[in-house]
Amino acid sequence: MKESKGNAISYKSAVIFLFCAITAFFLLMICSRSSFLYPCNDWNDANSYFTMGKAMMNGQIIYRDLYDQKGPYLYLLYGLAYLMHHTSFAGVFVLEITAVAFFLFFCYKILRLYCSKAVSCFLLPVLGAAVLSSKSFYWGGAAEEFCLPLLSGSLYCTIKYYKEQYPKDPCLKMIFLNGISAGIIMQIKYNILGFHFAWMAMIAFSLLFRKEWKNFFKSCLLFLGGMLLTFIPWLVYFGINNALDDWYQCYVYNNVFLYSNLQQEEISLTSRIYDLAKLLYWLILDNLSYFFFIILGGVYFLLSRKIHWYEKINLLMLSGLLFLGIYVGGSNLPYYSIPLTIFTCLGTVAIGRALDKTAGKVLATHSLSRYCKIIMPTALLLSIGSSMAFSYGHSMNSYFMKQEQSSYFLYQFRDMIRQEEDPSLLNIGCLDAGLYTVADIMPTCKYFQTNGIAFDEMFQEQYRYIEEGRTQYILARDEYPEIINEKYELISSQPYEWSGMEFTYFLFRRRS
C-alpha cells in the first residue's frame, strides 16, 4: 500500500511538473530572446557566458585562458548549451525552460501548503508572467535566472519546516541538500548567497534557542559540508590545470575589490542605507508586475494571525539579507533583482486563499461541482492564454521578434567573416556582442572582450593583439584605437539602437 501511494504521489508530481514545463515553454517563448521566435539573443553578457562555456568544452581553461568574472557552474551550464547547438541559443532556451519549470514547481509546492491544488495550478502561469515579463528578467539567460530553482526550492523547505514541523529538529538531509544549493549558487554568483546565509542562520538560532547543542553543531557542519562538496570538482579542475590562482583572482578578488564600490571609505552608513532605500523604491516602480505580489504577500504574512511569529521573522530575514547581499556593494543592473522574484509566490498565496473561499461558495451555491472536470482545464487554458497575452504586451523583448535575421548586423558580419576558411576574431570596446557565437569562432586572446572590470592588463593585451595583427578580424563598438588602421581595414559599420541608446559596430579585416 505504501509503495502504491508513493507511486501515485510520484505520478501526480510528474504531471504537475509537466504543467510547469509547458507553462515555462510558452512564457519563455515570448519573454526570452533565446526563443526560436527571435533572430538571436544578442545580450552581451549572455554571449560572453556562451563563449566561456564553449571554450570550456573545447579544452580551454576558464579564467586562465579566457577571462570573465562569473562563476564556473554558470559556464558549465552554457557549455552544455553549446553542445546542444554551436551557433544559437537553442540549448540555452532548453536550460531556461528547465530552470523556470523547477522554479514554478517549487512555487506550486509553496502554494499547496496554503491553497487547493486547482487554485495553485491556476495561479502558476500568472506568477510566471509577472516574473518573466518584468524588466528584471531582461533579455534571457542571466546567471540569476539559473539560480531560481535553487532559491525557490530552499524557500519551500524553510516555509514547510516552520509551518509544519517547528519546533521539531530540522531534517538533516534537508540541511545537507540546501548546503549543496548554497555551494552551487556561490559558484554561479556569490552575492546571492545572503539568502542561504539567512536560511541557515534561522535554523542555527532556533536550535540554540532550544539549547540543542549537538544538533546545532551537526546541522552547521552538514550545511558547510554540502557547500564544500560543490567545490571539489572545481578544486580538481583548476588544480590539475595549475589555475587555482586564476580562479581566485578572477572570480573572488576582482569582483570584490574592482567591481563593487563596497570598499569606498567616503560612503557613510547612512548614505548607504539611503541609497538602498532609494534603489528599492525604483525597483518597485520598474517592476510592479511582480512587486505587487511581493508586497501583497508581505502584508498578508506579516498581518495574518494564522502565521506564527517565527515564520514572519524567517521571511523577513530571508528577503532582507538577499536584498542586502545583492545591492550592498553599490552596483545595480536590471537583472540583479531576479532572485527577489521567488517571493512573488507569497502574494499568490494571499490571492489563492481568497479564491479558494470564493470558489467553494460558488460551486456549492450553483451545484457546479459535477462540472469541475470541464471547468478546471478551461480555467488553466484561460490562465496560460491570458498570461501569454500579458507577457507579449509587457515584455521589453517582444518588439525584437520583428527583427529580420538577414538585416541584423551580427549576421551581416558573420557572412563576411565566413569568407575565410578558419577566421579568428577579437571583440573590443564592449562585452561579447555575439559574433563569436553566430560565426562559431573560438577566441585566441584571453581578453576576448572588453570586460566591465577595466584594468591595464586587459587593454595592454588587446592593444598587443591589434599591433601585431594577431586576429583576422576585429569587432569594435563606437570607438577604436588609431593604431588599428596600421594593420586593419574597415570593411563594414552598422548602427544599432536599443531603448533610446544608439551604438555603431565596426568590423575590421586584417590587411593582406
Stockholm file with secondary structure:
# STOCKHOLM 1.0

chainA/1-512         MKESKGNAISYKSAVIFLFCAITAFFLLMICSRSSFLYPCNDWNDANSYFTMGKAMMNGQIIYRDLYDQKGPYLYLLYGLAYLMHHTSFAGVFVLEITAVAFFLFFCYKILRLYCSKAVSCFLLPVLGAAVLSSKSFYWGGAAEEFCLPLLSGSLYCTIKYYKEQYPKDPCLKMIFLNGISAGIIMQIKYNILGFHFAWMAMIAFSLLFRKEWKNFFKSCLLFLGGMLLTFIPWLVYFGINNALDDWYQCYVYNNVFLYSNLQQEEISLTSRIYDLAKLLYWLILDNLSYFFFIILGGVYFLLSRKIHWYEKINLLMLSGLLFLGIYVGGSNLPYYSIPLTIFTCLGTVAIGRALDKTAGKVLATHSLSRYCKIIMPTALLLSIGSSMAFSYGHSMNSYFMKQEQSSYFLYQFRDMIRQEEDPSLLNIGCLDAGLYTVADIMPTCKYFQTNGIAFDEMFQEQYRYIEEGRTQYILARDEYPEIINEKYELISSQPYEWSGMEFTYFLFRRRS
#=GR chainA/1-512 SS CHHHHHHHHHHHHHHHHHHHHHHHHHHHHHHCTTSTTSSCCCCHHHHHHHHHHHHHHTTCCBTTTBCCCSCHHHHHHHHHHHHHCSSSSHHHHHHHHHHHHHHHHHHHHHHHTTSCHHHHHHHHHHHHHHHHTSTTTTTSCCTGGGGHHHHHHHHHHHHHIIIIITTSCCCHHHHHHHHHHHHHHHTTCGGGGHHHHHHHHHHHHHHHHTTCHHHHHHHHHHHHHHHHHHHHHHHHHHHHTTCHHHHIIIIIIHIIIIICCTTCTTSCHHHHHHHHHHHHHHHHHHTHHHHHHHHHHHHHHHHCTTSCHHHHHHHHHHHHHHHHHHHTTSCCCGGGGGGGGGGHHHHHHHHHHHHHHHHHHHHHHHTCGGGHHHHHHHHHHHHHHHHHHHHHHHCTTGGGGGCCGGGSHHHHHHHHHTTSSSCCEEEESSSCCSHHHHTTCCCCSSSCSCCSSCCHHHHHHHHHHHHHTCSSEEEEESCCCTTHHHHEEEEEEEEEEETTEEEEEEEEEECC
#=GC SS_cons         CHHHHHHHHHHHHHHHHHHHHHHHHHHHHHHCTTSTTSSCCCCHHHHHHHHHHHHHHTTCCBTTTBCCCSCHHHHHHHHHHHHHCSSSSHHHHHHHHHHHHHHHHHHHHHHHTTSCHHHHHHHHHHHHHHHHTSTTTTTSCCTGGGGHHHHHHHHHHHHHIIIIITTSCCCHHHHHHHHHHHHHHHTTCGGGGHHHHHHHHHHHHHHHHTTCHHHHHHHHHHHHHHHHHHHHHHHHHHHHTTCHHHHIIIIIIHIIIIICCTTCTTSCHHHHHHHHHHHHHHHHHHTHHHHHHHHHHHHHHHHCTTSCHHHHHHHHHHHHHHHHHHHTTSCCCGGGGGGGGGGHHHHHHHHHHHHHHHHHHHHHHHTCGGGHHHHHHHHHHHHHHHHHHHHHHHCTTGGGGGCCGGGSHHHHHHHHHTTSSSCCEEEESSSCCSHHHHTTCCCCSSSCSCCSSCCHHHHHHHHHHHHHTCSSEEEEESCCCTTHHHHEEEEEEEEEEETTEEEEEEEEEECC
//
